Amino acid sequence: MEKLGDALTVAGHKVINLGYPSREHAIETLAAIAIEPALAACDNSTEISFVTHSLGGILVRQYLAHKEIANLKYVVMLGPPNQGSEVVDKLRDIPGFYMLNGDAGMQLGTDQLSVPKRLGPANFDVGIIAGNQSINWILSTLIPGNDDGKVSIARTKLEGMNDHIELATAHPFMMKNDEAISQVIYYLSNGHFDRNTR
């Protein structure tokens, strides 16, 4: 997320970019581990926005389902599996999948075990960027419809979202994609994506 963070800093935002042990815990635990230290590093008197990639968006949803952030302004999600991903459904029993993805990865399917599907509609202002390019044609064969190599465009969508846009980028690169970065900055200033440049 460094390139995106640097661009946000240049645009005048204070950026808190903290990592988290995504393979070591379930989503319910990771949400607090990832978000509470970031909130503690923020000035409580200013508005707070989140910019997330993939699982990060689900962690924000999990956190906000149980706790309120009074000064929350915007959330921008890049490639979030908001309705789960068929990749998890079809590969969860393959040897090595759990080792690579951990408990949280196992919770990102589309079936009854899916945490994203249990979290319900957005109760916050969220804009979602979906990629429509894939560098992993094998995984793409497991996903119905257009996808970014990990998540279908349809499954990035979330009931209650404020805006949604598709960009020509693949899942692992969208946070470094210049157009995605521009759209994130635009959303954080305007509360919607910029369609005049498309």
C-alpha positions in Angstrom: 0.0 0.0 0.0 3.1 2.3 0.0 2.6 3.9 -3.4 -1.1 4.6 -2.5 -0.1 5.9 0.9 2.5 8.2 -0.6 0.0 9.6 -3.1 -2.5 10.3 -0.3 0.2 12.1 1.7 1.0 14.3 -1.3 -2.7 15.0 -1.6 -2.7 16.3 2.0 -3.9 13.4 4.0 -2.3 12.0 7.1 -1.7 8.4 6.4 -1.6 5.5 8.9 -0.5 2.4 7.1 -0.1 -0.5 9.5 0.3 -4.2 8.6 -1.5 -7.0 10.3 -0.9 -10.8 10.5 -3.6 -11.9 8.0 -2.8 -15.6 8.2 -2.7 -15.9 12.0 -6.2 -15.2 13.1 -9.9 -15.3 12.1 -11.6 -12.1 10.8 -13.3 -11.4 14.1 -9.9 -11.1 15.8 -8.0 -9.5 13.0 -10.5 -6.6 12.8 -9.5 -5.3 16.2 -5.8 -6.1 15.6 -5.7 -4.2 12.4 -8.0 -1.2 13.2 -7.6 -0.3 16.8 -3.9 0.6 16.6 -4.6 2.7 13.5 -7.4 4.5 15.2 -5.1 5.1 18.2 -2.6 6.8 15.9 -5.2 9.2 14.6 -6.2 12.6 16.0 -9.7 12.1 17.5 -10.7 15.6 16.5 -10.4 15.0 12.8 -12.4 13.0 10.3 -11.2 9.5 9.7 -11.4 7.5 6.4 -10.3 4.0 5.5 -8.8 2.9 2.2 -8.6 -0.9 2.1 -7.5 -3.7 -0.3 -9.2 -7.1 -0.4 -9.6 -8.6 3.1 -9.0 -5.2 4.6 -12.5 -4.1 3.5 -14.0 -7.1 5.3 -12.1 -6.2 8.5 -13.5 -2.7 8.4 -17.0 -4.1 7.9 -16.5 -6.5 10.8 -15.3 -3.7 13.1 -18.1 -1.3 12.2 -20.7 -4.1 12.7 -19.9 -4.0 16.4 -18.3 -0.6 17.1 -19.0 2.9 16.1 -16.4 5.4 14.9 -18.0 8.8 15.6 -15.8 10.8 13.2 -15.8 8.3 10.3 -16.1 10.0 7.0 -15.5 7.6 4.1 -14.4 4.1 3.3 -12.9 3.2 -0.1 -12.5 -0.5 -0.8 -10.3 -1.9 -3.6 -11.2 -5.5 -4.7 -13.2 -6.4 -1.6 -14.8 -9.9 -1.5 -18.0 -8.3 0.0 -20.1 -11.3 -1.1 -17.2 -13.8 -0.7 -15.2 -15.5 -3.5 -15.9 -18.8 -5.3 -12.1 -19.3 -5.3 -12.3 -20.1 -1.6 -15.3 -22.4 -2.1 -13.5 -24.5 -4.7 -10.0 -24.5 -3.3 -10.5 -24.6 0.5 -9.9 -28.4 0.7 -6.8 -28.3 -1.5 -3.6 -29.2 0.5 -1.7 -26.0 1.3 -4.7 -23.6 0.9 -5.1 -23.2 4.7 -1.4 -22.7 5.2 -1.3 -19.9 2.6 -4.6 -18.2 3.7 -5.1 -19.0 7.4 -8.4 -18.8 9.2 -9.5 -15.5 7.7 -8.9 -16.8 4.2 -11.1 -19.8 4.9 -13.9 -17.4 6.0 -14.1 -15.6 2.6 -16.1 -18.1 0.7 -19.7 -17.7 -0.5 -21.3 -20.5 1.5 -22.8 -20.6 5.0 -19.3 -20.1 6.5 -18.9 -16.8 4.8 -18.2 -13.9 7.2 -18.6 -11.2 4.5 -22.1 -12.5 3.7 -23.1 -12.4 7.4 -22.1 -8.8 8.0 -25.1 -7.2 6.2 -25.4 -3.9 4.4 -23.1 -1.0 4.7 -24.0 1.4 7.5 -21.3 3.8 6.5 -20.4 5.8 3.3 -18.4 3.4 1.1 -17.1 3.6 -2.5 -15.9 0.4 -4.1 -13.3 -0.1 -6.9 -13.5 -3.4 -8.7 -10.9 -4.7 -11.2 -11.9 -6.3 -14.4 -8.5 -7.7 -15.5 -6.9 -11.0 -14.4 -3.3 -12.3 -14.4 -4.4 -15.6 -13.1 -6.5 -17.3 -15.7 -6.7 -20.5 -13.7 -8.4 -18.9 -10.8 -10.6 -16.8 -13.2 -12.0 -20.1 -14.6 -13.4 -20.7 -11.1 -15.2 -17.3 -10.9 -18.4 -16.6 -12.8 -18.5 -13.4 -14.8 -15.9 -10.7 -15.1 -13.3 -10.7 -12.3 -9.9 -9.5 -11.1 -8.4 -12.9 -10.7 -9.7 -13.4 -7.1 -13.1 -11.8 -6.9 -15.9 -11.3 -9.4 -17.1 -7.7 -10.0 -20.5 -8.7 -8.9 -19.2 -10.0 -5.5 -17.4 -6.8 -4.8 -20.7 -5.0 -4.5 -22.4 -4.3 -1.2 -25.9 -3.4 -0.3 -25.9 0.2 0.9 -22.8 1.2 -1.0 -22.6 4.8 -2.1 -20.7 4.3 -5.4 -19.0 1.5 -7.4 -16.6 1.7 -10.3 -14.8 -0.8 -12.5 -11.2 -0.3 -13.6 -8.8 -2.2 -15.9 -6.6 -3.6 -13.1 -5.9 -7.0 -11.5 -6.5 -7.9 -7.9 -2.8 -7.9 -6.7 -1.9 -4.6 -8.4 -4.9 -2.3 -7.9 -3.5 -0.5 -5.0 -0.5 0.5 -7.2 -2.7 1.3 -10.3 -2.5 5.0 -11.1 -6.1 5.3 -12.1 -7.2 3.5 -8.9 -5.1 5.8 -6.8 -6.6 8.9 -8.5 -10.1 7.6 -7.9 -9.3 7.0 -4.2 -8.1 10.5 -3.8 -11.1 11.9 -5.7 -13.5 9.9 -3.6 -12.0 11.1 -0.3 -12.4 14.7 -1.5 -15.9 14.4 -3.2 -17.7 11.4 -1.8 -18.0 9.8 -5.2 -15.8 8.6 -8.0 -14.8 10.7 -11.0 -16.5 9.5 -14.2 -15.4 12.5 -16.2 -12.0 11.0 -16.8 -13.3 7.7 -18.2 
